[in-house]
Amino acid sequence: MTDEERDGRAAGDRVRLAAELRGLRELAGLSGRELGRRIGMSQSQISRIEAGRVLPKLPQVKAWAAAVDAPAEKRAWLASMIESMYTEVDTWSAALQGRTDLQGELKDRETGAQWVRSFQPGIVPGHLQTAEYVKRVFAMYPEFPYGKDELAAAVAGRLDRQLALYDAGRRFDFLIGEAGLRWRPGPPSVQLAQLDRIASLATLENVTIGLIPLRSAAVTYLSHGFVIFTDGEEPGHDTYVTIETVHAGITVHRPEETRLYEGRWALLEQMAVFGDEAAALLGEIAADIREDAR
């Protein structure tokens, strides 16, 4: 099976699962609100699951099936389906078929998350990037060369996703490795503007930015970034993790695996500096950039 075929089957399975759950609820004559009341979920959670935007956990699917009195064979099928879908691998080549970028799709997927935790060891996270920084990063994708208009659309899409930072009802936490702050996708002016933007966004009440100095005593190690998305309406519900690799995006839903990333996040936080210490580190890096530019 090719990557494209595998991606297509995974997407089809997710749509089918959502349709099956919605059909069972409607067949039972229950509203989303009533079903949610019976199984301890909000109506918005029910809606997101039925739209295929959120992958439910196995206990939620079992409770759903019991609440609608689904037949035994249907319950077994649902359990088997959800178990097979907890880790998704979507190749970029397949995801980009028929479109020039994925920013709109990513925005739709992120909308349901009330708490976003993003760790990047070697680059500034996308939600914090300046327009010029974004443009230069996208221009470095040799696998997907952008035309002028396509590049402009992709940059605009990423900047549109950043508007979520100004929603006071949502929380954003970032951890950035010092190597990512020193990485230079362009002339010193681009990097200095990027450092200024990080300092500015750190003043938002719903945004926390921690920086991990190279001199910090290491308590853990990661060679790749990851983002943890959590729906804050009911603690412990609807948490998933995304990881970007060179060839594909990976989405992890299985609770025992998402907890591994939450544990790693806690260790990375121990190595990070915040507030005045983070501002001082940004100042040190900016001074080094100016000195090197002389």
N, C-alpha and C positions, 0 to 999 in steps of 0.2 A: 504494500500500500504506500502511495506517495504521501509526502507531507501535506499536500493540498487535499488529498482524499481524507486523510486522518483529521485535518482541521475541519473539513466539511461535515464529517460524521459527528465530531464532538459538538459542533454548533447545532446540528440537527437533533442530537440527543437532548441538548438543553432546551430547545424549543419544544420538543415532544414532551419532556417532563413537565414543563410549565403548562402546556395545553392539557395534559392528563390531570394534573392537580386542579386546574380551573374547571375542567369538565366534571370531575368528581364532586366538587363543591356545588356546582350548578345543578347536577343531577339530584343532589341531596336537598335542594331547595334552600340552601343557606346563603346569606349575604356574607360578604367579606368580613364585616364587623362581627356578625354572630359567630362565624367560624373562629375568628381571632379570639373572641371571648372564651370559647370552649377550650382552646388549646394554648391560651396564654401568649398570644401574639397581637401586635397592633394591626389595624386595618391597612396601614401603609406598608407594613412588612408583607402582608398577604398580597397586596397589589404588586409589589416589586417581584415577589416570587412568581406570580402568575404572568408577569410581563417578561420573565426570563432574565431580569436584571440582577437578581440575587439567587444564589444557589442555596437551598435550604439544607440544614443538617439532618442526619439520619433520624435522630429523635423527633425532630419537627415533622418529618415526612410520616413517621409512624403514627404520631399523634393526629396528624391531618387525616390519614387513612382511617383511623379508628373513629374520628369524629363524624366522618361521612359514611361510616359503615361499609367500607369498601370490601369486596370479596377477597378471600384469602389469597387467590392467585394474583390479584392486582396488587395486594400489599407486598407480596414476595417480589413482583416485578419492580415496583417502586424502590424497594430496599436495594435490589441488585443494581438498578440504574444509578441511584445516588452514590453508591459505593464506588462505582466505576468512574464517576465524574469529579471526584474531589481534587484531582490535579489535572489542569488543562495546559496543553502546549499548543500555542498558535504560532505557526511560522509567519514571519513578516511578509514573505512573498505571497502567501495565500491570503493573509489579512488585507493586503494592499491591492488585491485584484479588483479592478473597476473603480479605484479611488486613488487620490494622490497623497493623502495622509490620513492618520487615524485620530487626529485631535478631537473631532466631534464625537467619535465613538468613545474615546477615553473620558471626555467630559460627561457624557451620558452615564457611563459606568460609575464615575466618581460622585455623581450627584447624591446618591443615597447614603454616602458616608458622612457621618457627623464628626469623626475623629480620623485624621490622616497623619501617620508617622512615616517620614521619609528619611532613609539613610543613604548617603552617597559618599564613597571614599575618594573618588577621583574626579568629580565634576560637581558643579553647582546644581542642585535639584531644579527640575524644570519649572516648578511653581515660583522660583525665586529669580529666574534668569531675566536679564534685560533683553530688549528686542534685538539689539546688535549681537549679543551673546547667542541668543536663540538662532539667529540667521546663520552665524558661523558654525554652530554645532550641526545644524541640519545640512549645511553645505559639505560636511565631512562624511556623509553617508555614501560611500562608493557603490554600494549595492543598489541604491535607489537615487540616482542622479535627478535632482529637481531642475525643471526649467524655471525661468524667471518668475512667471506667474504662479507656478506651483509652489515655489519657495515662499513667495509672499503670502500665499494662502495658508501654508503650514505654520509660518511665524504668527500670523493673525490668530490662527486656531489655538496655538499654545498660549498666547497672551490673553485670549478670551477665557481659557481655563483658569488663569490666575485671578480672575475677578472673585473667585470663591474665597480668597484670602480675606476679603473685606466683609464677609458674612459673619457677623459677630456671634451667630448661633452655631458656628462650626469651629472646630479646634484643629490647628495644624502645628505639628512638632517636627523639627528638622535636626538632623545630625549630619555634619559635613566634615570630612577629613581635611586636614591642612593641605594635603597634596591636591585636593580638588580646588581649594582656594588659590593655589599657586599655579595651577594649570592655565596656560595662556592660549586661547583660541584665536588671538589677534594681537594687535599692538597694545602697548601699556594702557592707552586710554580706555580700551574696552574692558580690561581687567579692573582698572581703578573704578570705573563706573559701576561695574558689577559688585565690587566690595561696598561701595556706597549704598547700593540698593539693598544688600543684605542688612546693613546697619539700619536702614530706614524701616524695612519690614519688621525687624526685630522689635520695634516700638509698638506694634499692634498688640492689643491685649489678648487676642486669641491665637497669637503666633509665638512659638518658642523656638529659638535657634541656638543650638549648641554646636560648638566647634571642637574638633578633636585634634589637639596639637601633636606634632610629630614627637615632641619631647615627653608626652604623657606616658606613664608606665602602663604597658599593655596588659589587659586582663582578658582580652579576646582578640580574634582576628577574623576579618572577612575580606575577600577579594572582590566582592560584587555588592552592588547596592540592592535595596529592596524597599518596598512601600507596604505598610500595614494599613488597611482600611477597616474601620469599625463603625457600625451603626450604633450611635449612642443612645437610642431610645430605650433599649432594654440591655443592661450590662450582660456581656457574654454572648450576645447574639450577633450573627452576621459579620464575622471577622474573616477577612481573606487577605492574602499576601500576593503581591505581584513582583516578579523578577524579570529584568530584561537581559537577554543574552544576545550574542551577535546574530544568531539565526532565528530566534523566536522569543516570544513573550510567554512566561510561565505564570499561571495563577494557581495558588494553593488554597484549598478550602478545608481540608481535613483538620479538625480541631487540634489533634495531637501534634500536627505539623505546624499549624499557625502558632501554637504555643512555643515551639522551638524558636521561632523568629521573635516573639515577644520577649523571651528570655535573653536572646542575643541583644535585643534593643536595650534591655536593662543593663547589660554589661557595657555596652558602648556608651551609655549615659554616664557611667562611672568614670570614663576616660575623658569626657567632654568638659569644656568650660562654658559658662553662661554669663549673661549680664556684662558687668564691667570688664571681667577677664576676657570675655569673647571680643568686646570692643577693642581692648588693648591688643589682642592678637591680630585683628583686622588692621589696626594701625601699624603694627610691625610689618605685616605683609605689604601694605601700601607703601611704606617707607622703602622697603627693599626693592619694590618695582620701580619707584621713582629713581632710586640710586642706580639701578641697572640700566635705566633709560638714558642716563647722562652720557 
